[in-house]
Amino acid sequence: MVREHELSASRDRRPGYLAAAVVFAIGMAGTTLPTPLYGLYQKQIGFSELMVTVVFAVYAVAVITVLLVAGNYSDKVGRRPVLLCAMALSAASAGCFLLERGLPLLFAGRLLSGFAAGLLSGAATAAVIELAAPAQKARAGFAATAANMGGLGCGPLLSGLLAQYTPWPLTLPFWVHLGLVAVASGITWFLPETVAEPKRWPRPTPQGVAVPPEVRSVFVPASLAAFAGFALLGLFTAVAPSFASQTLGVHNVAVTGAVVFSVFLASTFGQSLTQRIGARRALPAGCGILMAGLLLVASSLVAESLLLLVLGALCGGTGQGLAFRAALTLVSGAAPPEHRGGTISAFFVVAYTGISVPVVGVGAMATWLGLREAGLVFTGCVLLLAAGAGTYAALRPPPGA
């Protein structure tokens, strides 16, 4: 009781959930900062479109690894130490890009960035929710998802503007991010610890991938919808800049960054609608809107239209956000308490597989089919996945929210 009273008093005196959300957003922004810059790196170093997608996929592999090995580590050691560790990894990633002289440091930067994102996904989400008062829990839950997707969207917007309109396109974005990381680290230092009895650096206990039998009927359509939605996000964060420059003739990296920002902004908007619609209806509805967005993206490649690409980003991002939050709500609600952490981790593993594997496939196909044709094949495959998940969820609505 004394410890709980001390924690409560500490929360009254120190920053709350909005401060933790700012830390979350800054950390996630660093993971997408290089997105508009890949074309510049291609010109400077000289590598193929396939290598762009492989560099991007290294990030997703690092995220999945951390989720599997240390996804629950902040439950033991506390939120603040894990958040500070994530900030250190984010700063080290920026350092790799500042020192970049070739592919090895690009790979190292993306790997460190993935480790940071993997730690932030669990620890920052938990910190935002736990720092909120009981009456603020719903707003805090949305603040966590908005910080996640909003941060991911702000990274390309910031780096695109700095790269296009300043004389230091490949260095200034990362110096600015280092400054933001320093601010976020300072905020984190003053955040109250929400874990009542944190341990002193215990050994990690990998949770692996586990889905209880009673969750599988919900998990299958939910994870397929997440896979399809994250594949769209992967397309925009890894390949959209090349689409814009090579297929649409758009060479302004600020415009490219704004296009990528739009898909994450729309995702945040879609997530804000999920609670109002209800998770059971939002899952098939989100898949339907995602399919419409994919059709617009395909049309933009055929018609060579930037407007259609932006509309595809807005529509597809809204569907992704709507379906993703619904899927996460249904999966977490169906999982028994003793298996909830492992079930949610398995869900995120599927989602982050969706952000990496299909995108590498696009890069591989682009080397012999061409970027436009590879993009059309990609949208067709993801359309089928979204259609299957949405149809299954509509015909057999899962129990829950």
URDA-V335444 format. One line per field, one symbol per residue. phi: phi as a letter, one per 40 degrees, with the letter a starting at -180 (. if undefined). psi: psi as a letter, one per 20 degrees, with the letter a starting at -180 (. if undefined). Layout:
phi = ???
psi = ???
//
This chain:
phi = .ccccccccccccbdbccccccddcccccccbdcdccdcccdcccgaccccdccdccddcccccdccccbcbccccchcccccccccccccccccccccdbicdccccccccccccccccdcccdccdcccccdcbdccccccccccccccdccdcccccccccbbcbcbbddccccdccccccccccdcccccccbcccfcccbdcgbabcdcccccccccccccdcccccccdccbbddcdccccbgcbccccdccccdccccccccccccccccgcccccccccccccccccccccccccfbcdcccccccccccccccccccccccccccccdcbccccccccccccccccbdccccccccccbbhcccccccdccccdccccccccccccbdcchc
psi = ggghgggghghhirqbhhghhgggggghhhhjhigiihhhhghggnrrhghghggghhghgggggghhhkhjhihgiqgghhghgghghgghghhghhjpjahghgggghghhggghgghggggggggghiqqhijgghhghhghhhfhgghhhghgghgghhhjrimhjgghhgghhghhgghhgghhipqpipgmqrnmrpqnpiaopoqhiihhhhghghgggggghhgghghihhhhhggghhikojohhgghhghhhhhghgggghiighhhphhhhghghhghgggghhhgghhhgilphghgghhgggghggggghghgghggghhhpqhijgghghghghggghhhigghhhgggghhhihqgghhhggghgghggghgggggghhhmpqqb.
//
